[in-house]
Amino acid sequence: MADTQPAPAGQEKPAEQDKQPRSVRVVLLALMIAMMLAMLDNMIVGTAMPTIVGELGGLEHLSWVVTGYTLATAAATPIWGKLGDMYGRKGAFMTSIVIFLIGSALSGMAQNMGELIGFRAVQGLGAGGLMVGVMAIIGDLIPPRERGKYQGMMAGVMALAMIGGPLVGGTITDNWGWRWSFYINLPLGAVALIAISAVLHLPKKRTETRIDYLGALLLTVGIVAIVLVTTWGGTEYAWTSARIMELTAIGVVSLVAFVFWQTRAAAPVLPLHIFRSRNFTLMSIIGFITGFVMFGATLFLPLYQQSVQGASATNSGLLLLPMLGAMMVTSMVAGRITTNSGRYKVFPIAGGVLMIAGLYLLSMMDTGTSRFTSGVYMAVLGLGMGCLMQITMLVAQNSVEMRDMGVASSSTTLFRTLGSSFGVAIMGALFNNRVQDVMAERAGAAAGSLPSAQLDAASLAKLPAAMREAYQYAVSEGTHTAFLLGAAVAVLVLLASLFVKEVPLKGGPQKGDAKDAAQAPAPLVEAV
C-alpha cells in the first residue's frame, strides 16, 4: 500500500527542478537568437551598404535604408508591448518574428532603393517586437531575484552582435552577395520560431477591451517626428530650417495630446500609472541616457581610431572590443551578484561614476594617444555601461505589476532607443561643427576641398602631410567636444541613481526569510 501513496511534495520537487532549468535554457537559446536577429541586422547591413548602392543606385536615399528601419522599430515598440499584455506574450512575439522574417526576405529580393527602404520598414515593424518580447518573456518566466544572471547573458549577446556584426557582414557580402545579409535571418528565425512554439507555454490572455488606436496613432506620429528631427537636424536640414521646426511642432503637439488622451483611454497604450513608481521613472531616465552615450560612443570611437590612429575600417567592430568586452563581463557579474544578494542599487551608482570617468578620459584623447591608452579608456566606459545595461530593465520590471510587464519592457526599450537617436544626432552635430571650425582655422580655404568630414585611413594617406595633420587634429578636437558633452549628460545617471529605492526583488528571499523563496513562481515552460 505504501507504494501506491503519492510521494510528498518535498520529494518530488528536486526532480522537477532538474527538468526546469533545461527547458528554460532551450527557451533562452531561442530568445537569444531572436535578440541576435534584431541586434545584428543593422550591423551587417551597414557593412553591405556600399555594395548595395553600387548595384541598386540611389545614393541620395542611402540614409533612409537605416532611418526607415529605425523609425518603424521605435514606433512599433510600445504597441508590441501592449499587444503582449492584452492578448498573450507568446503569440505577439512569434508574430513579430514572422513579420521581421517577411521583411528580411523581401529586402533580399529588392530591385531598387525604393523597394529596399519600404521592405526595411517592414523589418523594423517586426524588430520592434523582438527586443520587447525577449525582455517581457524573461519577465514572465523568471522572478526578478533570478532574472539578473539571465539578463546578463542578453547583454553578452548584444556585445557579441556589435563586435561580430561588421565582420560577419563583410564576409557574407564578399562571398555570398549583399542579398544574403538579409536572407541569413531566415534560417535563424525559423529555429527560434520552432523552439518557442514547441517549448514555451505561457498562460493565454484575451481581454475584451479594444486597442487604443488613437493613442497608438498619436504616439507613432510623435515618435516619428522626433526621430526625424534628430536624424535630419544638422545634416539634411539646418536645425533652424522650416522643415525641422515643423517636425518639432508636430512631435511636441502629438506627444502632449498622447499624454492627455492616455488619462482618458479605457486601455491606454502606455498606462501613465506605471510612472507613479519612482524606480520605474528613474530607470527610464537612466535608460535614455545610457542609449545616448552608448550609441554616440560606438559612432565616434571607430571614427577616431580610423582617422587619427590609422586603423583599418575593416576591423571597426574589433576596435570596440575593450568597451564591449568590459560591458559584457560587468553585466554578467552584476546579474550574478544581484541574483545571489538581491542588492542592486550599488550598480547604477557605480555605473554612473564609471561612465562619467570613462567619457571624460575619452574626451582627453588627442593625436598622440596610443591605441592601448584609448583601449583602457574604452574599458572604463564599458564597465560603467555594463553596470547599467540590464539592471535598468530588471528594476523597471520589478517596479510594476505582472499585467504591465509588456508595457514596462517596451517603455524602457523605447526610452533607450530614443536616447540613442538623440545621442547620435546631438553628439554628431557638435562633432561636425567642431571639425569644420578647426579645419577652417588650420587649413583655411583648402579645407573646402575635402570630400567630407569623415575620411577613412586610405583617403587620409593620399592627402598632403599638412592637410592630413590638420584633419587629424580636427577629428581629435571633435571627439573631445562630443565626449565631454557625454560626460556632462552622464552626470544625470549618477544623480538619478542616488534616488533609487532598493525595493526587494520579487521571487526571492527577503531579509533572510527562506519561506519567500519557496513561493517564487516556477518557470512557465514545458520540461523537455
Salt bridges, closest charged atoms under 4 A:
ASP41 OD2 - ARG120 NH1 2.28
GLU55 OE2 - ARG179 NH2 3.20
GLU60 OE2 - HIS61 NE2 3.56
ASP85 OD1 - ARG89 NH1 2.64
ASP140 OD2 - ARG89 NE 3.02
GLU146 OE1 - LYS149 NZ 3.48
ASP404 OD2 - HIS273 NE2 2.82
ASP404 OD2 - ARG403 NH1 3.75
GLU477 OE1 - ARG434 NH2 3.03
GLU502 OE1 - ARG343 NH1 2.76
GLU526 OE1 - HIS201 NE2 3.33
